[in-house]
């Protein structure tokens, strides 16, 4: 049997690549094979009929998150996102806490230890929970410098870094830094660079998934803070998905290398980052289906 790519199939069926991946993830394309992170689709496959989806009893994601946050609901999608997003985003930056320890901190404000843990890992985990609440509360508002700095101030509050006079918690970096051996924006140029990024991004009349990824890439290139840039950037991504009704995503450990490759190659080969985040979106769609959340078209 001959196979075609998601891009070729999407063009042939007149759909977005995201829709085709979603059909594959939901098992609606017979014979579709997932090899690594790439879907291979039989040439003879036919476009699935668009099933009318009943939204009876379903609510949109942001509404559910706000309701469950207010009610302190356990076991819902808010509870799951708090733990999974915090664990994975912190783990990417070197946190040694396990998923179970992250869950325990969120659920009981305690931690079980079989071995010593870094206090900063615990503090930043608790702080990240607060940051998620902040982006849920501010989801409908445009990103501002003040919002970005407030997120950083909360994330790093009470950490070892916060006790360093030069670190500037909640403010832009004072010393040059690198990301993946690549130079970033010089400290004296960070503020105008962030202002320009926000101006061009917030002036868009329509914001697409690629626009969100492009904003994320440019934010990470600026790397405005001394530390915590990746986590702040991913929190902003999550917020903007909520703002524009785009399926969010969480970069898990198995996608980390592909995510970093995507960021490094965004300007020359945007498909790397787009496909990685698209796969993460497909996984998040399944979570939304489980919790009966309205799926964006």
N, C-alpha and C positions, 0 to 999 in steps of 0.2 A: 504494500500500500504506500502511495506517495503522500507526503505531508507538506503543508504550507505553514508559513509563520503567522503570528497574530496580526502583524501589519498587513500582510497580503490578504488575509481573510477579511480584516476590517474594511479594506478598500473594496474588495469584491462584494461585500454585503452592504456597504454604505453605512457602517457603524463606526463608533470610536473604538480604538484599541482596548480601552478600559472595559467597554461593554462586552467585547469578545472574551477578554480574560475572565470577566465575571461569569459569562455563560459556561466557560470551561470549569471554573471553580465550583459552580453549582451543578456540574454533571449534565448539562443540557446539550453538550455536543458529543454524541457517541464516538468513541474511538480517540478522543483527544488525549494526548500523553504529555505529562509534565516531566521534562528532563532537566534536572537542575532547577533553574528558576524560569525556564522557558517552556511555553506551551507549544506543542506541535499538533496541528489540526489536519485531519484527513482532507485531501483535495476534494473528495466527493461529498464532504459534509455539507448539509444544507442549513441555511439560516434558521435558527429556532423561531417558532411562532412566539410573538411577544405575549406572554401570558398576562391577562389582566390581573394585576395584583390588588387584592383587597386590602385597603388601609384601615378597615374597620378595626377599632381597638388598638391601632398603632399610633404612636406619637413621634415627633421629630426628636433627634438626638439631643439637641440643646435643651429642649423643654424637659426631657427626662432627666438629664444630668442636673439641671437646676432643682427639680423637684426632689430627686434622691439626695442631693447635697443638703438641701434644707431639712429634709426629714431624717437625715443621717441613716439612710437605708443601707442595710447590709445585704450582700449577695446579689446586688443589681449591677448594671453596667457602670454606674459611677464608681462603685466599690472596685470593680475589676480594672477599670482604666487607671484609677489612682495607684493601684499596686503594680500593674503591668508596665505602665508608662514610666513610673518612677524607677522601678527596678531596672528596666532595660536602658533607660537614658543614663542613669547613674553608673550602671555596669560598664557602659561604653567608655566612661571617663575614669575607670579604675576602681570603682567601689567594689569591695570584697564581700559585701553583704549578699546572702542568698535570697532567692525569691521568697522563701518561707520566712526569713528574718524580716524582710521588707513588709510582708503581709502582717506579721506580728506587731511591728511598730505601728502600722496603720490601724489595726483592729484593737490593740490593747495598750498601745503606748509603752510597751515593754519589749525586751529582746532576749531571745534564748541564745546562749553562747556555749559552744563546745570548744572554742578557741578564742584567743583575744581578737577583738575587733577595733578598728580605728574609730575614735570618737567622732571625727569629722564625717565618716561615712554615715553614722547614725544621725548626726545633726542635719546633714544635707538631705538625707532621706525625709526626715520630718519636715524640713523646709520645702522640699519639692512638692509634698502634698499640698502645702499652702499655696504654692505657685500655680498648681493645677486649678485650685479654687479661684484664684485671681483671674486666670484666663477664661474660665467658665463665666465668671461674673462680668468680665469686660468683653465677651465674645463679639457683641454687636458693634463695638466701638473701633474706630481706626487705630492702628498702631501709632504710638507717639514715643518721643524720646523719654518722656516721663514714665510711661508704662514700662519700657524696656529697662530703665534704671531701677524702677521699683521691684521688678522681678529679680534682678540681680541682687539687690539689697536683701530681699527675703531669702533667696537661695543661699547666700553666703553668710547670713546673720549667725553669729555665735561660733563660727568656725575658727580654726587657727589663722586662716588668712585675714579674718576680720580684726585680728589683734596686731596686724602688721601695719605700721604707719604708712608705708608706701603702697599698700595694696589697693586702696580706694574702692572699698565695697560700695556698690550702688553708684559708682561713677566710672568714667572711662579710664582706660589703662594709662599709666604714667611711663611705662617702659616698653620697648619693642618686644614683640613675641612672634612665634612662628606657629604654623599649623601644618603638620605633615611635611616638615622640612621646607615649606614655602613661606616666603616673607608675607607679612600682612601690612595693613595700613599703619603708617607711623603715628605715634600717639598724638602729635600736634595736628594731625590731619583727620583724626577720627570723627570729631564732631561735625565738620562740614560734610564728610563722606556719609555719615548716618543721616544727616538732614537731607542730603540730595537723594539718597536711597528711599527714604520715606516719602519725599515729595513725588518722585516719579512713580512709586508704587501706589500711593494713595490717590493719585490723579487718574488712575485707570478707570474707564467707564465700565468695563467688564473685566472680571478677574477670573482667569482660568487656572487649572491645576499647574500648568507650566509656569504661570506667573508666580505662583506660590513657591515653586521649586527654584525659580530664578532669584526671587527675593532671598530665600534661604541661602543659596550659593553666595550671593553678594554680601549678605550679612556675615557669613563665615569668613569670607575673604577679608573683610574689614577687621573682624575679630576684635570688637571694641573694648572688651574687658580683659583684665589680666588673666582671669580663669573663669570657667563656667560658660563660655560662649556656645559650645555645642548644645548644652542643656537649654539655655535661653532660646537659642535658635529653634530647637525642636518644640519647645513650649509655644513659641509664636506660630510655628507651622500648625500645631494642633488647634490653636485659637482661630487661625484664619480658615481652616477647614470648617469649623463650627460657624464662623461668620458667613461663609459663602455657600453653605449647604453641600460641601464636598466631603466625601467619605474620608475620615481621618486615617491615620496609620501609625503603627509603632514599629520602629526598627529593632528587631530582635537579634540575638547574637549571631544566628546563622546568616543574617543579611548585612551584618556590620561591614564586612570587607567590600561587598558590592556597593553599599551606600557610600563609603569613603571613595571608592573608585569613581562612582557617579559624580561626586562633588568635584573631584580632581579633573574630570574630563567634561564637565557640563558645557563649556563653551565650544568644544570641538565635537563631542558626541553626546548630546543630551539624552539619548535613548538609554544609556546606562542607568542614570539616576531615575529617569521616568519609569523604566521597567521595574527597577528594584522597589520603588515606592508604590508602583501599581500592584505588585505582588503582595506587598504589605497591606494595601487597601483591600485586596481580595480576601485576605484573612480577616480583616476587620469587618467586611460585609457579612461574613458568616456569624460573627459575634452579634452584629446588629439584627440579623435574622433570628438568632436564638432569643434575643430579648424583645423581639417584635417591635423594632424601631423602624420607622419609615426610611426606606432606602432612596437616596437621591436618584433621579433618572440619569 
